[in-house]
Every structure is written in structure tokens, then in C-alpha cells.
């Protein structure tokens, strides 16, 4: 089966509920930017050192499908009848991670570089894409009504990605320091053996 339909050859695409819209509409721009974010979250997850962070990011990747699907539907009831959706429990999960990691990580007193590890840098890319997607969502929300659960989740998501970046940077730092100590200790042991 071909992956192309030729339906978009004239600059239009179909929403989840079948409605045809222009490809450059704010709605398509919005869910397309969240799609871009999701692909980048997937990449970030592959770079993560912390296995818990991998699991958390994979869970968000699935939630992004529901988020994009609802944005890509004019008739929200039709979407909600056929799919899972973002709810406040999803936002609470993000908040719990943000709170826990904020308490566990060293405090910061100034702006930080956007990532000192590969995973951290990629998560900061995700954070900035998320902010762009949120701006597009806010613009769309001026003409389209969305459930407040979506707004809350989107707003919390960029904070979640920020703290995940800090977590990966810290994990990378700890691993680097640990490896340096092990190498130094190994050199001392080698000298003792040679004596």
C-alpha cells in the first residue's frame, strides 16, 4: 500500500474528523510543531543515560499522540469518543517529576548553558520547540476553544523538559567525575604493583 494519497497535492490536508483545511493553517502549524517536538523527544530519549528518564520520555511520546490528535480535530467530541486524551493526571505526573528533580538536583543561581551533555542539549532543543508549539497553540486558542486540560499540560511540558535536561547534565557530570576518580585510583594501584 502506498504511503501517499495525493490528497494534499493542492495544499490542503484532512484533520482527524475528515475536515479539509489549508496546510498552512494555524491548526496544522500547531499540531505539526508538536509532531516535530515528539520526534526530537524520541531522539533525546536515545541519548539519555538515566534509565528512569528514558521511561518518562517514552511515556510523554505516547501522550503527544493524544495531544496532536485533539488539536487536529475540529469536532473535539468526535476525537474524545474515539481516542484516549490528555487529562489532569498527566499534568500531575509532569509536576511530580519536576518537583522531585528540583529537590534532588543542586540549586542554580543563574542562567545555565543549554546542555552540557548530549542528552541535556537535545532536551533543551525539545524545550525550545515546546515553547514554539505553545505559542502557536495560544494563537490558535484565540479562535478555537480547547479543553483547559490541554493548556495546562502544554504549559507544564516545557518545564518538565527543562528539568529533564538538568537531570541528564547532572548524571553526566557525576559519571565523568566517577570515571576520573576510578582512573586515578587505577594509576595508583598500577604504581604499587610495579614497586
MITI-212814 format. One record per residue: residue in one letter; x, y, z of N, C-alpha, C, CB in turn. Coordinates in nm, 3 decimals, m for minus. Atoms other than C-alpha are relative to their C-alpha. Glycine has a CB too. Layout:
<sites>
SITE   code      n.c1      n.c2      n.c3     ca.c1     ca.c2     ca.c3      c.c1      c.c2      c.c3     cb.c1     cb.c2     cb.c3
SITE      A         X         Y         Z         X         Y         Z         X         Y         Z         X         Y         Z
...
</sites>
This chain:
<sites>
SITE   code      n.c1      n.c2      n.c3     ca.c1     ca.c2     ca.c3      c.c1      c.c2      c.c3     cb.c1     cb.c2     cb.c3
SITE      X     0.085    m0.119     0.000     0.000     0.000     0.000     0.089     0.125     0.000    m0.097     0.000     0.124
SITE      X    m0.079    m0.122     0.010     0.139     0.342    m0.095    m0.025     0.089     0.121    m0.034     0.076    m0.130
SITE      X     0.017    m0.090    m0.114     0.203     0.593     0.184    m0.054     0.135    m0.043     0.133     0.018     0.073
SITE      X     0.053    m0.127     0.048     0.092     0.879    m0.038    m0.142    m0.018    m0.051     0.090     0.058    m0.112
SITE      X     0.141     0.004     0.042    m0.271     0.964    m0.115    m0.029     0.097    m0.113    m0.091     0.030     0.119
SITE      X     0.017    m0.109     0.098    m0.228     1.264    m0.349    m0.106     0.101     0.044    m0.036    m0.057    m0.136
SITE      X     0.104    m0.090    m0.049    m0.498     1.430    m0.138     0.050     0.138     0.037    m0.068    m0.061     0.118
SITE      X    m0.055    m0.129    m0.040    m0.262     1.706    m0.032     0.072     0.074    m0.111     0.093    m0.019     0.113
SITE      X    m0.072    m0.060     0.113    m0.133     1.792    m0.378    m0.042     0.145    m0.028    m0.020    m0.082    m0.124
SITE      X     0.048    m0.136     0.025    m0.338     2.113    m0.383     0.007     0.088     0.125    m0.143    m0.003    m0.052
SITE      X    m0.024    m0.085    m0.116    m0.221     2.247    m0.048    m0.099    m0.015     0.113     0.000     0.140    m0.042
SITE      X     0.095     0.024    m0.110    m0.492     2.100     0.173     0.030    m0.135     0.063    m0.147     0.007    m0.051
SITE      X    m0.016     0.128    m0.070    m0.491     1.821     0.430    m0.126    m0.028     0.080     0.125     0.002     0.093
SITE      X     0.118     0.039    m0.078    m0.751     1.629     0.629     0.032    m0.003     0.148    m0.051    m0.136    m0.044
SITE      X    m0.011     0.011    m0.144    m0.799     1.668     1.002    m0.049    m0.138     0.044    m0.081     0.112     0.069
SITE      X     0.041     0.129    m0.055    m0.877     1.373     1.230    m0.145    m0.031    m0.032     0.022    m0.002     0.151
SITE      X     0.144     0.021     0.024    m1.252     1.424     1.178    m0.039     0.012    m0.147    m0.080     0.099     0.082
SITE      X     0.027     0.000     0.144    m1.218     1.443     0.798    m0.012     0.138    m0.063    m0.124    m0.073    m0.025
SITE      X     0.011    m0.135     0.053    m1.247     1.820     0.762     0.127     0.035    m0.078    m0.024     0.103     0.114
SITE      X    m0.115    m0.042     0.081    m1.020     1.958     0.485     0.037     0.143     0.034    m0.032    m0.014    m0.152
SITE      X    m0.049    m0.135    m0.033    m0.805     2.259     0.575     0.128     0.027    m0.077     0.024     0.014     0.154
SITE      X    m0.125    m0.040     0.065    m0.517     2.455     0.425     0.118    m0.050     0.083     0.006     0.154    m0.017
SITE      X    m0.117     0.052    m0.071    m0.176     2.309     0.512     0.074     0.106     0.079     0.094    m0.063    m0.099
SITE      X    m0.067    m0.107    m0.074    m0.054     2.648     0.629    m0.091     0.063     0.107     0.048     0.107    m0.096
SITE      X     0.089    m0.053    m0.104    m0.342     2.696     0.876     0.071    m0.007     0.135    m0.135    m0.078     0.003
SITE      X    m0.060    m0.002    m0.133    m0.255     2.773     1.237    m0.019    m0.135     0.069    m0.061     0.113     0.086
SITE      X     0.026     0.131    m0.062    m0.412     2.443     1.342     0.105    m0.102    m0.047    m0.143    m0.049    m0.033
SITE      X    m0.098     0.096     0.054    m0.186     2.240     1.111     0.141     0.036     0.048    m0.005    m0.002    m0.155
SITE      X    m0.130    m0.046    m0.051     0.114     2.451     1.213     0.019    m0.045     0.145     0.012     0.155    m0.010
SITE      X    m0.008     0.034    m0.142     0.035     2.380     1.579     0.023    m0.149     0.021    m0.128     0.043     0.072
SITE      X    m0.022     0.143    m0.025    m0.004     2.005     1.567     0.124    m0.051    m0.073    m0.122    m0.081    m0.044
SITE      X    m0.124     0.035     0.069     0.284     1.987     1.317     0.122     0.032     0.086     0.008     0.074    m0.132
SITE      X    m0.112    m0.036    m0.087     0.512     2.164     1.565     0.009    m0.097     0.118    m0.015     0.145     0.051
SITE      X    m0.004     0.102    m0.105     0.410     1.920     1.838     0.052    m0.134    m0.055    m0.140    m0.019     0.062
SITE      X    m0.056     0.119     0.064     0.492     1.640     1.593     0.152     0.011    m0.008    m0.060    m0.019    m0.142
SITE      X    m0.144    m0.027     0.002     0.837     1.796     1.545     0.059    m0.019     0.140     0.029     0.145    m0.052
SITE      X    m0.045     0.016    m0.137     0.871     1.811     1.923     0.009    m0.148     0.037    m0.095     0.073     0.096
SITE      X     0.001     0.142    m0.036     0.778     1.445     1.959     0.118    m0.075    m0.062    m0.132    m0.063    m0.044
SITE      X    m0.115     0.064     0.065     1.042     1.337     1.706     0.129     0.036     0.074     0.009     0.042    m0.148
SITE      X    m0.120    m0.043    m0.073     1.301     1.539     1.900     0.005    m0.061     0.140     0.004     0.152     0.009
SITE      X     0.003     0.069    m0.129     1.188     1.389     2.232     0.049    m0.143    m0.018    m0.143     0.001     0.061
SITE      X    m0.046     0.136     0.028     1.242     1.046     2.078     0.152    m0.004    m0.013    m0.066    m0.053    m0.128
SITE      X    m0.145    m0.007     0.014     1.596     1.147     1.982     0.066     0.023     0.135     0.038     0.112    m0.099
SITE      X    m0.056    m0.028    m0.133     1.664     1.289     2.330     0.001    m0.126     0.085    m0.080     0.111     0.070
SITE      X     0.010     0.123    m0.080     1.546     0.965     2.489     0.112    m0.099    m0.034    m0.137    m0.067    m0.022
SITE      X    m0.107     0.091     0.042     1.804     0.769     2.287     0.135     0.041     0.058     0.008    m0.006    m0.152
SITE      X    m0.126    m0.050    m0.056     2.083     0.989     2.430     0.005    m0.009     0.152     0.021     0.143    m0.043
SITE      X     0.005    m0.005    m0.146     1.969     0.965     2.793     0.085    m0.109     0.064    m0.144    m0.013     0.048
SITE      X    m0.080     0.093    m0.080     2.199     0.800     3.047    m0.090    m0.068     0.104     0.118     0.072     0.070
SITE      X     0.086     0.048    m0.109     1.936     0.763     3.321    m0.117    m0.081    m0.057    m0.052     0.119     0.084
SITE      X     0.106     0.087     0.054     1.703     0.470     3.252    m0.139     0.048     0.040     0.021    m0.144     0.049
SITE      X     0.131    m0.055    m0.041     1.419     0.633     3.452    m0.042     0.113    m0.093     0.006     0.051     0.146
SITE      X     0.031    m0.109     0.092     1.442     0.938     3.227    m0.047    m0.053    m0.135     0.123     0.090    m0.019
SITE      X     0.043     0.062     0.126     1.412     0.714     2.921    m0.147    m0.041     0.008     0.087    m0.123    m0.033
SITE      X     0.139     0.045    m0.019     1.089     0.565     3.059    m0.095     0.119     0.004    m0.013    m0.083     0.131
SITE      X     0.085    m0.119    m0.010     0.948     0.909     3.145    m0.021     0.064    m0.137     0.063     0.103     0.096
SITE      X     0.011    m0.061     0.133     1.023     1.044     2.797    m0.082    m0.086    m0.095     0.138     0.024    m0.058
SITE      X     0.082     0.089     0.085     0.874     0.739     2.625    m0.148     0.017     0.031     0.042    m0.146     0.019
SITE      X     0.140    m0.021    m0.038     0.553     0.793     2.822    m0.053     0.130    m0.059    m0.014     0.003     0.154
SITE      X     0.041    m0.128     0.059     0.542     1.156     2.706    m0.020    m0.014    m0.150     0.105     0.110     0.030
SITE      X     0.016     0.020     0.145     0.591     1.043     2.345    m0.139    m0.052    m0.034     0.107    m0.098    m0.052
SITE      X     0.135     0.052     0.026     0.266     0.845     2.365    m0.106     0.105     0.027    m0.026    m0.124     0.087
SITE      X     0.096    m0.106    m0.030     0.082     1.135     2.528    m0.007     0.103    m0.112     0.037     0.070     0.132
SITE      X    m0.003    m0.098     0.109     0.192     1.356     2.240    m0.093    m0.039    m0.115     0.142     0.015    m0.053
SITE      X     0.094     0.043     0.104    m0.014     1.144     2.000    m0.141     0.048     0.032     0.002    m0.153    m0.015
SITE      X     0.134    m0.044    m0.041    m0.329     1.223     2.201    m0.013     0.151    m0.011    m0.030    m0.046     0.143
SITE      X    m0.001    m0.145     0.008    m0.235     1.589     2.222    m0.015     0.048    m0.145     0.129     0.057     0.061
SITE      X     0.006    m0.038     0.141    m0.174     1.619     1.848    m0.135    m0.036    m0.061     0.113    m0.068    m0.079
SITE      X     0.128     0.044     0.055    m0.487     1.423     1.767    m0.114     0.093     0.035    m0.032    m0.139     0.049
SITE      X     0.108    m0.089    m0.041    m0.710     1.651     1.969     0.012     0.136    m0.067     0.000     0.017     0.152
SITE      X    m0.020    m0.127     0.069    m0.555     1.964     1.819    m0.039    m0.014    m0.147     0.146     0.048     0.013
SITE      X     0.028     0.024     0.142    m0.601     1.808     1.474    m0.145    m0.038    m0.025     0.091    m0.108    m0.054
SITE      X     0.141     0.034     0.013    m0.976     1.770     1.527    m0.086     0.122     0.029    m0.039    m0.116     0.094
SITE      X     0.090    m0.114    m0.025    m1.236     2.042     1.487    m0.111    m0.043     0.095    m0.060     0.054    m0.133
SITE      X     0.106     0.053    m0.085    m1.506     1.825     1.646     0.062    m0.079     0.115    m0.099    m0.089    m0.083
SITE      X    m0.069     0.062    m0.113    m1.348     1.752     1.986    m0.074    m0.123     0.052     0.017     0.100     0.112
SITE      X     0.077     0.115    m0.050    m1.633     1.520     2.091     0.027    m0.124    m0.084    m0.151     0.033    m0.001
SITE      X    m0.028     0.113     0.089    m1.565     1.301     1.790     0.135    m0.063     0.035    m0.001     0.045    m0.147
SITE      X    m0.131     0.052    m0.038    m1.199     1.271     1.891    m0.007    m0.073     0.134     0.103     0.114     0.008
SITE      X     0.007     0.059    m0.134    m1.276     1.202     2.258    m0.075    m0.131     0.002    m0.064     0.098     0.096
SITE      X     0.074     0.126     0.009    m1.520     0.928     2.159     0.083    m0.112    m0.062    m0.127     0.021    m0.080
SITE      X    m0.077     0.100     0.073    m1.253     0.751     1.953     0.143    m0.019     0.050     0.004     0.036    m0.144
SITE      X    m0.140     0.005    m0.041    m0.928     0.810     2.141     0.017     0.033     0.147     0.083     0.095    m0.085
SITE      X    m0.039    m0.046    m0.132    m0.760     0.849     2.476     0.033     0.148    m0.012     0.122    m0.081     0.057
SITE      X    m0.028    m0.144     0.005    m0.693     1.209     2.574     0.086     0.040     0.118    m0.131     0.080    m0.001
SITE      X    m0.078    m0.059    m0.108    m0.472     1.427     2.790    m0.096     0.038     0.113     0.081     0.124    m0.049
SITE      X     0.081    m0.041    m0.114    m0.611     1.474     3.141     0.089     0.061     0.108    m0.080    m0.120     0.057
SITE      X    m0.077    m0.068    m0.104    m0.505     1.649     3.460     0.096    m0.094     0.072    m0.093     0.064     0.102
SITE      X    m0.094     0.096    m0.060    m0.344     1.330     3.593     0.133     0.000    m0.077    m0.061    m0.142     0.001
SITE      X    m0.122    m0.009     0.081    m0.097     1.355     3.304     0.083     0.122     0.039    m0.035     0.006    m0.151
SITE      X    m0.069    m0.121    m0.044    m0.011     1.709     3.413     0.060    m0.020     0.138    m0.096     0.120     0.000
SITE      X    m0.052     0.025    m0.134     0.028     1.596     3.775     0.125    m0.087    m0.003    m0.108    m0.068     0.086
SITE      X    m0.119     0.084     0.015     0.276     1.331     3.664     0.121     0.087    m0.035    m0.022    m0.109    m0.110
SITE      X    m0.109    m0.091     0.036     0.488     1.601     3.499     0.041     0.084     0.121    m0.043     0.092    m0.117
SITE      X    m0.030    m0.084    m0.116     0.460     1.821     3.809     0.075    m0.076     0.108    m0.130     0.057     0.058
SITE      X    m0.069     0.082    m0.101     0.566     1.537     4.039     0.146    m0.020    m0.036    m0.069    m0.135     0.015
SITE      X    m0.138     0.017     0.044     0.877     1.476     3.830     0.077     0.132     0.017     0.005    m0.047    m0.148
SITE      X    m0.063    m0.132    m0.013     0.955     1.850     3.820     0.035     0.027     0.147    m0.093     0.111    m0.055
SITE      X    m0.022    m0.027    m0.143     0.917     1.880     4.199     0.109    m0.091     0.057    m0.130    m0.020     0.078
SITE      X    m0.098     0.095    m0.054     1.119     1.566     4.277     0.140     0.033    m0.048    m0.037    m0.144    m0.040
SITE      X    m0.132    m0.028     0.056     1.406     1.652     4.043     0.052     0.136     0.051    m0.004    m0.001    m0.154
SITE      X    m0.042    m0.130    m0.052     1.412     2.014     4.161     0.058    m0.014     0.140    m0.118     0.099     0.000
SITE      X    m0.048     0.024    m0.136     1.458     1.891     4.518     0.130    m0.080     0.003    m0.106    m0.072     0.081
SITE      X    m0.117     0.088     0.002     1.723     1.633     4.422     0.123     0.066    m0.062    m0.033    m0.126    m0.075
SITE      X    m0.112    m0.061     0.071     1.937     1.848     4.193     0.057     0.118     0.077    m0.043     0.045    m0.140
SITE      X    m0.057    m0.119    m0.066     2.180     2.114     4.316    m0.073     0.126    m0.046     0.153     0.012    m0.030
SITE      X     0.068    m0.124     0.040     2.019     2.459     4.320     0.086     0.080    m0.099    m0.032     0.087     0.123
SITE      X    m0.073    m0.087     0.093     2.111     2.702     4.044    m0.033     0.145     0.033    m0.036    m0.033    m0.150
SITE      X     0.016    m0.140    m0.037     2.159     3.073     4.095     0.001     0.093    m0.121     0.109     0.041     0.095
SITE      X    m0.009    m0.084     0.120     2.190     3.195     3.736    m0.046    m0.080    m0.121     0.145     0.052    m0.021
SITE      X     0.033     0.071     0.123     2.114     3.109     3.376     0.103    m0.110    m0.024    m0.006     0.098    m0.120
SITE      X    m0.092     0.110     0.029     2.265     2.783     3.259     0.013    m0.017    m0.151    m0.048    m0.131     0.065
SITE      X    m0.017     0.033     0.141     2.408     2.677     2.926    m0.103    m0.105    m0.039     0.144    m0.049    m0.030
SITE      X     0.102     0.097     0.040     2.154     2.479     2.723     0.059    m0.138    m0.027    m0.072     0.050    m0.123
SITE      X    m0.047     0.138     0.010     2.304     2.139     2.791     0.151    m0.013     0.002    m0.053    m0.062    m0.123
SITE      X    m0.143     0.031    m0.004     2.649     2.021     2.897     0.025    m0.144    m0.042     0.057     0.024     0.139
SITE      X    m0.008     0.137     0.051     2.576     1.664     2.785    m0.079    m0.005    m0.130    m0.055    m0.105     0.104
SITE      X     0.076     0.012     0.126     2.439     1.541     2.453    m0.149    m0.011     0.029     0.048    m0.125    m0.081
SITE      X     0.142     0.015    m0.035     2.112     1.433     2.615    m0.057     0.132     0.050    m0.020    m0.110     0.106
SITE      X     0.045    m0.129    m0.053     2.085     1.761     2.805    m0.020     0.103    m0.109     0.098     0.052     0.101
SITE      X     0.011    m0.096     0.111     2.149     1.967     2.492    m0.123    m0.030    m0.085     0.127    m0.002    m0.087
SITE      X     0.115     0.037     0.083     1.889     1.770     2.295    m0.131     0.027     0.073     0.008    m0.148    m0.039
SITE      X     0.120    m0.031    m0.077     1.636     1.810     2.576    m0.028     0.150     0.002     0.013    m0.053     0.143
SITE      X     0.022    m0.144     0.011     1.690     2.185     2.564    m0.054     0.037    m0.139     0.132     0.076     0.028
SITE      X     0.061    m0.020     0.133     1.618     2.170     2.190    m0.149    m0.031     0.009     0.069    m0.092    m0.109
SITE      X     0.141     0.036    m0.020     1.294     1.994     2.287    m0.075     0.111     0.074    m0.012    m0.132     0.078
SITE      X     0.063    m0.108    m0.079     1.219     2.266     2.544    m0.034     0.120    m0.088     0.091     0.044     0.115
SITE      X     0.024    m0.119     0.084     1.254     2.543     2.284    m0.107    m0.029    m0.105     0.130     0.045    m0.067
SITE      X     0.106     0.036     0.096     1.039     2.357     2.029    m0.135    m0.001     0.070     0.028    m0.140    m0.065
SITE      X     0.124     0.003    m0.079     0.779     2.304     2.302    m0.053     0.141     0.021     0.023    m0.069     0.135
SITE      X     0.043    m0.139    m0.018     0.772     2.679     2.371    m0.057     0.058    m0.130     0.118     0.086     0.050
SITE      X     0.051    m0.047     0.130     0.727     2.749     1.998    m0.138    m0.061    m0.027     0.099    m0.038    m0.116
SITE      X     0.129     0.066     0.019     0.445     2.493     1.982    m0.106     0.063     0.090     0.012    m0.150     0.029
SITE      X     0.094    m0.064    m0.093     0.286     2.654     2.287    m0.044     0.136    m0.052     0.064     0.015     0.140
SITE      X     0.039    m0.130     0.056     0.296     2.997     2.123    m0.101    m0.018    m0.113     0.125     0.076    m0.052
SITE      X     0.094     0.028     0.109     0.124     2.851     1.818    m0.135    m0.044     0.055     0.057    m0.109    m0.093
SITE      X     0.123     0.046    m0.064    m0.132     2.680     2.043    m0.079     0.118     0.057     0.032    m0.102     0.111
SITE      X     0.066    m0.119    m0.056    m0.207     3.010     2.220    m0.063     0.082    m0.112     0.102     0.087     0.080
SITE      X     0.055    m0.074     0.115    m0.253     3.181     1.883    m0.126    m0.068    m0.052     0.106     0.010    m0.112
SITE      X     0.116     0.076     0.046    m0.491     2.905     1.770    m0.116     0.011     0.098     0.037    m0.147    m0.021
SITE      X     0.103    m0.005    m0.105    m0.678     2.923     2.101    m0.082     0.130    m0.002     0.064    m0.017     0.136
SITE      X     0.077    m0.125     0.011    m0.787     3.279     2.020    m0.123    m0.019    m0.087     0.088     0.111    m0.058
SITE      X     0.113     0.026     0.090    m1.018     3.134     1.753    m0.066    m0.135     0.025     0.047     0.006    m0.144
SITE      X     0.050     0.136    m0.022    m1.065     2.774     1.869     0.001    m0.029     0.149     0.085    m0.105    m0.078
SITE      X     0.009     0.032    m0.142    m1.179     2.654     2.209     0.054    m0.140     0.026    m0.146     0.012     0.050
SITE      X    m0.056     0.130    m0.039    m0.976     2.373     2.368    m0.028    m0.026     0.147     0.153    m0.005    m0.028
SITE      X     0.017     0.036    m0.140    m1.017     2.184     2.692     0.117     0.059     0.082    m0.007    m0.155     0.018
SITE      X    m0.107    m0.058    m0.081    m0.820     2.354     2.974     0.107    m0.101     0.040    m0.058     0.062     0.125
SITE      X    m0.099     0.104    m0.031    m0.650     2.019     3.045     0.117     0.003    m0.098    m0.066    m0.138    m0.001
SITE      X    m0.107    m0.008     0.101    m0.457     2.060     2.719     0.091     0.117     0.029    m0.060     0.013    m0.142
SITE      X    m0.079    m0.120    m0.029    m0.344     2.411     2.807     0.095    m0.023     0.116    m0.093     0.119     0.031
SITE      X    m0.083     0.024    m0.118    m0.217     2.301     3.148     0.114    m0.096    m0.033    m0.086    m0.056     0.116
SITE      X    m0.103     0.098     0.034    m0.031     2.001     3.007     0.110     0.062    m0.086    m0.063    m0.120    m0.073
SITE      X    m0.096    m0.064     0.091     0.135     2.203     2.732     0.091     0.096     0.077    m0.073     0.076    m0.114
SITE      X    m0.078    m0.097    m0.077     0.245     2.473     2.976     0.100    m0.069     0.091    m0.092     0.088     0.082
SITE      X    m0.089     0.072    m0.091     0.395     2.219     3.217     0.107    m0.079    m0.075    m0.081    m0.094     0.089
SITE      X    m0.092     0.086     0.076     0.566     2.018     2.942     0.137     0.064    m0.020    m0.061    m0.032    m0.135
SITE      X    m0.131    m0.063     0.021     0.840     2.274     2.873     0.081     0.003     0.130    m0.018     0.144    m0.055
SITE      X    m0.070     0.005    m0.128     0.924     2.291     3.245     0.053    m0.141     0.028    m0.094     0.043     0.114
SITE      X    m0.042     0.140    m0.014     0.940     1.911     3.251     0.125    m0.028    m0.084    m0.115    m0.095    m0.041
SITE      X    m0.115     0.023     0.088     1.181     1.908     2.956     0.124     0.072     0.052    m0.032     0.047    m0.143
SITE      X    m0.111    m0.074    m0.060     1.397     2.171     3.127     0.063    m0.078     0.114    m0.048     0.137     0.050
SITE      X    m0.055     0.071    m0.115     1.431     1.970     3.447     0.060    m0.133    m0.043    m0.109    m0.023     0.107
SITE      X    m0.060     0.123     0.053     1.497     1.653     3.248     0.138     0.028    m0.057    m0.091    m0.063    m0.109
SITE      X    m0.132    m0.039     0.053     1.783     1.834     3.072     0.098     0.017     0.115    m0.010     0.130    m0.083
SITE      X    m0.088    m0.017    m0.116     1.927     1.936     3.409     0.037    m0.134     0.062    m0.068     0.089     0.104
SITE      X    m0.025     0.133    m0.057     1.893     1.579     3.534     0.106    m0.074    m0.080    m0.129    m0.081     0.004
SITE      X    m0.097     0.070     0.085     2.083     1.438     3.237     0.138     0.064     0.008    m0.048    m0.002    m0.145
SITE      X    m0.129    m0.069    m0.014     2.355     1.703     3.265     0.067    m0.039     0.131    m0.019     0.153    m0.008
SITE      X    m0.055     0.035    m0.132     2.399     1.623     3.635     0.048    m0.145     0.000    m0.105     0.021     0.111
SITE      X    m0.038     0.142     0.008     2.407     1.248     3.569     0.131    m0.016    m0.078    m0.113    m0.083    m0.066
SITE      X    m0.121     0.004     0.081     2.671     1.303     3.302     0.121     0.051     0.080    m0.019     0.084    m0.128
SITE      X    m0.107    m0.055    m0.084     2.878     1.515     3.543     0.046    m0.101     0.105    m0.047     0.130     0.068
SITE      X    m0.032     0.100    m0.103     2.860     1.251     3.818     0.079    m0.116    m0.063    m0.130    m0.052     0.068
SITE      X    m0.070     0.109     0.068     2.964     0.979     3.571     0.142     0.041    m0.038    m0.077    m0.044    m0.126
SITE      X    m0.132    m0.049     0.040     3.254     1.192     3.446     0.094     0.006     0.120    m0.012     0.139    m0.065
SITE      X    m0.082    m0.010    m0.121     3.383     1.263     3.798     0.034    m0.140     0.052    m0.073     0.083     0.110
SITE      X    m0.023     0.138    m0.046     3.341     0.897     3.897     0.107    m0.068    m0.084    m0.131    m0.080    m0.004
SITE      X    m0.098     0.063     0.089     3.536     0.780     3.592     0.140     0.057     0.021    m0.041     0.019    m0.147
SITE      X    m0.130    m0.061    m0.027     3.817     1.028     3.666     0.061    m0.054     0.129    m0.012     0.153     0.008
SITE      X    m0.047     0.055    m0.127     3.842     0.903     4.024     0.046    m0.145    m0.020    m0.110     0.007     0.108
SITE      X    m0.036     0.140     0.024     3.848     0.539     3.907     0.132    m0.008    m0.077    m0.112    m0.072    m0.078
SITE      X    m0.125     0.000     0.077     4.121     0.617     3.650     0.119     0.039     0.088    m0.011     0.096    m0.120
SITE      X    m0.109    m0.044    m0.089     4.330     0.800     3.912     0.035    m0.112     0.098    m0.041     0.128     0.078
SITE      X    m0.023     0.110    m0.094     4.287     0.513     4.159     0.071    m0.116    m0.071    m0.135    m0.049     0.061
SITE      X    m0.064     0.108     0.077     4.382     0.260     3.888     0.147     0.029    m0.023    m0.071    m0.020    m0.133
SITE      X    m0.141    m0.039     0.020     4.705     0.452     3.817     0.080    m0.021     0.128     0.010     0.147    m0.046
SITE      X    m0.069     0.019    m0.128     4.794     0.447     4.188     0.022    m0.149     0.024    m0.083     0.062     0.116
SITE      X    m0.013     0.144    m0.018     4.728     0.072     4.201     0.107    m0.058    m0.092    m0.135    m0.069    m0.027
SITE      X    m0.103     0.047     0.095     4.945     0.018     3.891     0.140     0.033     0.050    m0.022     0.063    m0.137
SITE      X    m0.130    m0.041    m0.055     5.231     0.211     4.055     0.037    m0.091     0.116    m0.002     0.148     0.047
SITE      X    m0.026     0.088    m0.116     5.200     0.000     4.373     0.040    m0.141    m0.045    m0.124    m0.008     0.090
SITE      X    m0.034     0.134     0.053     5.211    m0.323     4.171     0.142    m0.004    m0.055    m0.100    m0.041    m0.109
SITE      X    m0.134    m0.006     0.061     5.529    m0.209     3.996     0.110     0.014     0.105     0.008     0.118    m0.098
SITE      X    m0.102    m0.019    m0.104     5.706    m0.137     4.327     0.052    m0.132     0.055    m0.056     0.085     0.115
</sites>
